[in-house]
Each structure stands twice: as C-alpha cells, then as structure tokens.
Amino acid sequence: MTHEELIDQAARLFKVLGSSLRIHILFYLRKHGESPVSAIVGHLGVSQPVISKQLGILKKPPIVKLN
C-alpha cells in the first residue's frame, strides 16, 4: 500500500469515527459483544432506523461485521 493510500484509508476511518453516536455504538458492542439492533436501540434511546444507518456506516471500512 502506498503512502497516499494509507493516508486516504486513515482519513476515511477518522471520518467514520467522527460521530459521537457511532462511538457510543462501538463502546456498546465492545462491552456487550454481538447484539441485536433492538438492544442497541434500547440502550442508547435512538430509533432503529438511525442505529441501522450508523451500523451500515461502521460496516463500510469495515469497523464492525454485520451478520
């Protein structure tokens, strides 16, 4: 991987981690492991569509694996 590719990859990662909600989701998953979306919704008090969208964004780099 070239220097430019590494920088681009790091920039994409930082952009994904630029949301406090996504960081809350990551902390939840770190503590509780693989969880249904409904559990994350209940814990964070955010709607299911919002959590699902954020999980999709986290999947792209990929930071989380969705089943």
Secondary structure, 3 states (H helix, E strand, C coil): CCHHHHHHHHHHHHHHCCCHHHHHHHHHHHHHCCCCHHHHHHHHCCCHHHHHHHHHHHHCCCCCCCC
